[in-house]
């Protein structure tokens, strides 16, 4: 069979990789025995149904869970009931306030020279046009740097369009630099006097699905309409601009800020045999954007970590307490992570770990631990290797979205990296729905997290201290 067959059959691909990893472990130079119990639990988790049950239930019974919304509140109630039913201890909600943004409606069309509609979505915290909308000339830029260098006189009163090309990558590494167009592009355009800004969606797909996402008005920038075009529509607008004629766009956007709302973190625990030891924190985020049902971002993440913690709990009491956190309001600015840090900064944490990169198979194990703790990573790596997971990256690179806030205090982090090759095809789009989750790859995630927790939650080694992250 060719490589196309392998790529189109995730379970066969997984088994092939697992066999390769097992073969590699037979080398005397690479051999490192995994603890027998972790191997047993890992292999049993390859038949896991709980992660799918949680992902399916959350996306079906709640659906989209925008930060601060009534749906996010219902999701917290759903999570509490689910975690209690699963037998977790100390289940509770820690609330906090967040700014609430209403998406409203958004429409756009090219008025001249070639009249036609455009498909787009408002970015988080976008301003509105007012009920009459706005009509203005378009000025295009092929990068954020070009926008930054532009003379404000060439932008004032116009609609800015910034394009780019984002490449798919297993580690998602293009998202950081390209995502700056969304994160700070609107503020730059506003400061230069733009009437509005359109950007090419921060995504790798070719579908007519615009990618929303968060941005904040920086350095006193006044809110203006800020929207992301579906990638085919961005292609179309590029072609229109290349014709060399003045381009006029009409926009109508009703988005607005709407005061403060309540959000919160849902917390549950597997009590450890020694409550005096620093705890293990695992989790993901409960909220999602409102265009899809938040299956890959991040219902799958909370499901994976919860299912793994449940397996450890059912196998017998671990040495250390495992705390499962379903963070609230991650999408709009890591509010749940900040709140957790402030409320728990005096507690000692053994390590942090988060699942927030979809549900495709885990391929890499990364660490951010003290150099003295690196030998303790070998049994974890050995337990993961039969799943096709390699230990890679330099020590110190491991992080996560919500946990990045408390990680700033110098707490160790272990990271299980999912394959992100197709993640940004779906990320923040209407296409983030349950059918995109592959059950076989989801189970591989649970097996990896179970193996990691089986070793690390029963390890008396101190993984820190590590230098605080900035």
N, C-alpha and C positions, 0 to 999 in steps of 0.2 A: 504494500500500500504506500502511496505518496504522502508527502507532508501535509497536503490539503486534507486528506482523510483524518490525520492525527489532529489537526487544528479544529476540525468540525466535530470531534468526538471527545468532549472534555473528560469523561471518565476514563476512556482508553488512554488519553494523554497523561492523566494523573497516574494510572497504574504503570505506564511506561517509565515515568519519572521516578516513581517510587522504587521500581526495580533497579533503575540506574543508581539511585542513591544507596540502596542496599548493597549493590555490587561494589560501589566505591568504599563503603564501610568495611568491606572484607580485606582491604589493604592494611597491612600492619602499620603503615605510616599514618593512616587516618582512623584506625579503629579506636573507639571510645565507647565503652559499654553504657547504654542507657539504663537507669534503674528499672528493674523488672516490672514494678507496679505502674510506672509511667507508661511503659510499652503496652501493658495490658489495657490500661484505660484509653490510651491513644487508639489502639486497634478497635476497641469496642465502640468508640465515638464515630468511627467510619460508617456506622449504621444509624447515627443520630437523627431523630425526627423533631426534637424540641426546637431547634433553631428555626426550622421551616415553620413550625406551628406558631412561634412568636412572630415571625416576619409576616406570615399570612394573616394572623389575627390582627396585628396592629395596623397593617395597611388596608385590611378589609373593613374592620369594625370602626376604625377611626379615620383612616385616609390621610390627606394632607394635614400637617401639624405645624402651621406657621407660628413662629415665636410670638408669645403673648396672646395668641388667639384662644377662642373658646375650644377649638379642636385640640390645642396643646393641653389645655386644662383637662379635657376628657381623656386625653392620652395618659396624663399623670394618674388619673383615677384607674384607668385600665391597667397601667403598669403596677400600681400598688396591689390591686386585686390579683394579678397574675403572679407576682413575686411571692405574695403570701400563700397562694394556692400551691406554689412549687415548694414551699417549706422553708424559704429564706427567713432569717431572723432580723429583728430591728428594722423592719420595713417602714420607711417614712419619707415625707416630702419636705425639703427645705426651700422655702419660697424666697423670691426676690422680685424687684420691679425692673421692667424693661421699657424702652420707648417703643410705641406701637405704630407701625406704618401700614396704611391701607393701600393696596395695589390699585384698586379702581379699574378703569378701562384705559386701553392705549390703542391708538390707530395711527397710521401714517400712510402717505401716498406721495409719489412723485407727481408734482403738478406740471412741471415742464423740465426738459423738452419732450419727454415721452411719458405721458400720464399712465400711472399704474399703481396698484396698492403694494405695500410692503408688510411683511410679517415680522413682528418684533414683540418684545416684552419689556416692561419697566424694570429697572434695576432697583434694589432695595434702597429706600430713602430718597427715591426720585422725587423731584418737585413736579408740579402740574402745570398745565398750560392755561388754566382757566377754562370756563365753559365754551368760549368762542374758539379755542385752539390758537395756533400760531402758524404763520407761513413765512418762510425765510429762505434765502439763498444758502446752498450747501457749500462747505469748504472741506476738502478731503486731505487726510494725512495717512501715510503708510506706516507710521510707528508712533509710539508714545514720545520718543525723543524728538521727532519732527514737530509734534504738537508743542512740546516744551520750548522748542527753539523759535516758534512762530512769533511774528510781530503781532501784538494784540490788535493793532489797527486792521489786520487782515481777517480777524475773527469777530470783532465786535458786532453784535446784532445778528450774527449768522448761526446756522446749525452746523456743528462740527461733526465730521465722520472720521473715525480712526479705525483702520483695518490692520490685519496682521495675518500670520499663518502659524497655527499651533500644531505641533507634531505629536502624534501618539507615542507614548513611551511606557515601558513596563513599570518604571518607578514614578511616572507622572511628573518628571522633573521640569517639563516645559511650563507647567501651571504657575509656578512661582513667578518667573519673569514676565510671561505673557499676561498673567492675571493682574499685573500692575495697571494695565490699560483700564480695567474695570475699577480697580480699587482707588486709584488716584486720578485717572483721566478726567472724570466729571469735575473734580475740584479745579484742576488746571484749566479746563475749558471755561468754567464759571469765572475764575479769576481773570481770564483774558477777555471777558465780556461776551461770551457766547450766549445765544438765546436758548440753546439745547445741545445735547451731544448724543450721537448714535455711535455705537461700537459694533464691530464684528463680535458675535458671541464667543466667549472664552470656552471653546470646545473643539473637538476633533471630528465631529460627524459632518455628513453632507445632507442631513435631513432638514426639513423646513420646521424645525423646532428651536425657537430661541432659548438661550440659556440665561436665566436670571442669576442673581447673586448679590452679595452685599457690597456696598460702598458707603463711605462716610464723607461728609463735607468737611474738608480740612482747612485749617488756617483762615477761618472766617469766610470761606467761600459760600456765596448765597446759593440755595437750592435752585436748580434748573431741571427741566425734564432730562432724564438720563435713561437711555434705552439700549437694549441689545438686539441687533438684527439676527434673524436666523441666517446661518452661513450661506445658503444659496441666495438669499436676498442681499447679503453683503457683496457676494460675487456680482450680482446684477447691478448694484449701485456702483461698484468699481468700473464695470463696463460702460455704464452711462457716463460717468465722469470722464473716461478716456475719450469720449466723442468730442470733448473740448468745448461744449456749449455750457452756458450757465444752467445750473440745476436748482430748481426750487422744490422744497419739501413742505408739505402741510402736516402738522401734528395735532393730535388731540389726546391729552393725558390727564386723567383725573386723580392720579396718585396724590396722597397727602399723609402727613404725620397726624396722629390722632391720640396724643397724650400718652399716659403711662398705663401699662397692664401688668398683671401678675404672671410670672413664669416660675419655674422651680426645677430642682434636681430631685430625682427619685433615687433613694439609697436603700440598699439591702445588704445583708451580711451573711457569711458563713463563719460562725465563731470558731476561732482557733483553740488548740489545746493550751497554748500559752498566751494569754491576753496581754502580757507585758511586752511581747515582742512587737516591733514595727509591723504595720499591716500591709497587705497587698491590695492595690487598687486597680480594678479593671472596669472597662465600660465602653460606652459610645454616646452618641447624642440622640435624644428623643425627638427633638423638633425636626422639621423638614421645611423645604420651600413648598409653595402652594400650587405649583403647576402639575406635579405628578403626585404619587402617593408616598414618596420617600422610602422606597423599598431598598435601594442600594445605598441611599444617603439619608438616614443611617439606621433604618429598622433592622437590616441585616447585622449591623455592628453590635447593637445592644442584644440581639438574639444570639449571636455567636458567643459573646463573652458570658452571657447568662447561662447558656446551655453548658458551656465548659465548667463554670463554677458549680452548677447543679451536679454535674458528674463527679466532681471532687467531693462535694458534700455527701452524695449518696455512697461514695466509696469509704467513708469514715472521716472522722474529724481531722482536718489538716493541722499542722503545727501552728501556722499563722492564720489570723483572721483574714478572710478574703472579702473585700468590700466591692460590691457591684454598684456602679453609678450610671444612671441614665441621665445624662446632662441635658438641661434645658437651654434653649435660646443660643445654641452654638452658631447657627447660620448668620445671625445678625451682629456677631462680634464677640463670641466666646464669653457671654455673660454668665453662663453656668459654671465655666471654669474659673472665672474670677471670683464668683460667690463661694465656690468650694474652697478655693485657696484662702480666702479671708476667714471662713468659718472653721477651717481645719488646719491652719498653718502651724498650730502648736502640737499637732499629733505627729507621731513618727511613722513614716511610710517606708516599707522595705523596698518597694519599687512601684512604678506606675506603668500601665499598658492600656492602649486604646485601639479599638477596631473602628475605623472611619474611612475606608477606601473601597467600599463595595463588598462583593461577595465572591469574587473570583479567587482561584487557588492562591494560597500563600506560597511564596517562592524563596523568601529571604528572612533571616533572623538577624536583627541588629541590636546593639547594646549601647547604653550610656551609663557605665558603672565605673567604680574606682578600679584603677589598674590592678590593685591587689585582689579584686574580685573576679578577674578574668578567668582564672582556673575553674571557678564555679560555674562559668558559662558552658564549659565543655559537656557536662552531662545533659544540659538542656539542648545543645546543638545535636548531640547524639540521639536524643529522643525524637528530634524533629527530622533528622536526615532521612529516615525511611519514607517520609511523606514527600520527598523531593525538595526539601527546604535546605538551602545553603546558608552558612553564616558569612555575611558579607558587610562591606562598608567599614569605615573606621570606627572604633569605639568612641562614643561621644556624639554620634550622629542621630541616635534614636530619639524620637519625639512623637507628638500627636497633637491634635487640635485643642481639645478641651484640657488635656493634661499639661499642655505647654505652660499654662499659667502657674500651677503649683510646682512644676518642674523648675521654674525660675528660682526656687528656694534651694536648689541643689539636690533634688531627690533623684535617685537612679530611675532609668527607664529601660524597659525591654520592648522591642517592637517586632511584630510579625507582619511583614510586608506582603500585601496582596498584589496580584498581577493587575496593574492599572492600564493595560493596553487599550481596553475599550471603555474604561471608566468615564472619560471625558466626552464620549459619545452621548452619554446619558445624564451626566451630572447637571443638576439644576434645570432639567427640562421636563416637559409633559411626559416624556418617555421613561421617567424613573418610576417604573411600576413592577409589580410582583413577577410578571412573566419574564423579566430580564435576569432573575435570580436562578442560577443553575443549582439544583438540589445536590448534585454530586460534589460540586466545588464548595458549596456551603458546608457539607459534612467534612470535607478536608480541612476547612477552617476550624471547625469545632474540634476535630482530632488534634490539630496543631496547638490550639489554645489549651486543650485538656492536658496534653503532654507537657507543655511549658509550665502550667500551674501545678501539675503533679510533682514536678521537681522543685520549682522555685518557692512554692508556698510551704514546702516541707524542708527548706534549706535554712540552717541556722547561721549560714555565712552572712556577714554584713556586706551588702553590695555598694555601700557608699563609704565616705562622702564623695560627691562629684562637684566640680566647679559649678556654681550657679549659672544658669543660662540667662542671657540678656534678653 
